[in-house]
């Protein structure tokens, strides 16, 4: 396998992993926010449910982004220091 082919395979794997992570994020966020905000499921969301869902999803995404940034920074530090500690 050529270097170009290896790079292409790695890029495809990264894309698949990113997609799987996004799907998992959406699934967990939907489950947790639904449990937190929807008390009486019906055909429509009332204003308080809509506001609760919006706030819940914003907080969940903020937390996810904070964890992701921190994890990536740690991986970068470990990589630059020569490996896992």
C-alpha positions as CSV (number, residue, x, y, z in Angstrom):
1,X,0.0,0.0,0.0
2,X,1.4,3.4,-1.0
3,X,1.7,6.3,1.4
4,X,-1.1,8.1,-0.4
5,X,-3.4,5.1,0.0
6,X,-2.6,4.8,3.7
7,X,-3.3,8.5,4.2
8,X,-6.6,8.0,2.4
9,X,-7.6,5.0,4.5
10,X,-6.7,6.9,7.7
11,X,-8.7,9.9,6.6
12,X,-11.7,7.7,5.9
13,X,-11.4,6.1,9.3
14,X,-11.2,9.5,11.0
15,X,-14.3,10.5,9.2
16,X,-16.2,7.4,10.2
17,X,-15.1,7.8,13.8
18,X,-16.2,11.5,13.8
19,X,-19.6,10.5,12.4
20,X,-20.0,7.8,15.0
21,X,-19.1,10.2,17.8
22,X,-21.6,12.8,16.5
23,X,-24.3,10.2,16.3
24,X,-23.5,9.1,19.9
25,X,-23.6,12.7,21.1
26,X,-27.0,13.3,19.5
27,X,-28.4,10.1,20.9
28,X,-27.3,10.7,24.5
29,X,-28.2,14.4,24.4
30,X,-31.7,13.5,23.1
31,X,-32.2,10.9,25.7
32,X,-31.0,12.9,28.7
33,X,-32.7,16.1,27.7
34,X,-36.0,14.3,26.9
35,X,-36.0,12.7,30.4
36,X,-35.1,16.0,32.0
37,X,-37.6,18.3,30.2
38,X,-40.6,16.3,28.9
39,X,-43.0,15.3,31.7
40,X,-46.1,14.6,29.7
41,X,-45.3,13.5,26.1
42,X,-47.9,14.7,23.6
43,X,-48.2,15.9,20.1
44,X,-46.6,19.3,20.8
45,X,-44.1,20.8,23.1
46,X,-45.2,23.7,25.3
47,X,-43.1,26.8,25.7
48,X,-41.4,25.6,29.0
49,X,-40.5,22.3,27.4
50,X,-39.0,24.0,24.4
51,X,-37.0,26.3,26.6
52,X,-35.8,23.5,28.8
53,X,-34.7,21.4,25.8
54,X,-32.9,24.3,24.3
55,X,-31.0,25.1,27.5
56,X,-30.3,21.4,28.2
57,X,-28.9,20.8,24.7
58,X,-26.8,24.0,25.0
59,X,-25.3,22.9,28.3
60,X,-24.7,19.4,27.1
61,X,-22.9,20.7,24.0
62,X,-20.8,23.1,26.1
63,X,-19.8,20.3,28.4
64,X,-19.0,18.0,25.5
65,X,-16.8,20.7,23.9
66,X,-15.0,21.4,27.2
67,X,-14.3,17.7,27.7
68,X,-13.1,17.3,24.1
69,X,-10.8,20.3,24.2
70,X,-9.3,19.1,27.5
71,X,-8.9,15.6,26.2
72,X,-7.2,16.7,23.0
73,X,-4.9,19.0,24.9
74,X,-3.9,16.2,27.2
75,X,-3.2,13.9,24.2
76,X,-1.1,16.6,22.6
77,X,0.9,17.1,25.8
78,X,1.5,13.3,26.1
79,X,2.4,13.0,22.4
80,X,4.9,15.8,22.6
81,X,6.5,14.4,25.8
82,X,7.1,11.1,24.2
83,X,4.2,8.9,25.2
84,X,1.7,8.1,27.8
85,X,2.4,8.9,31.4
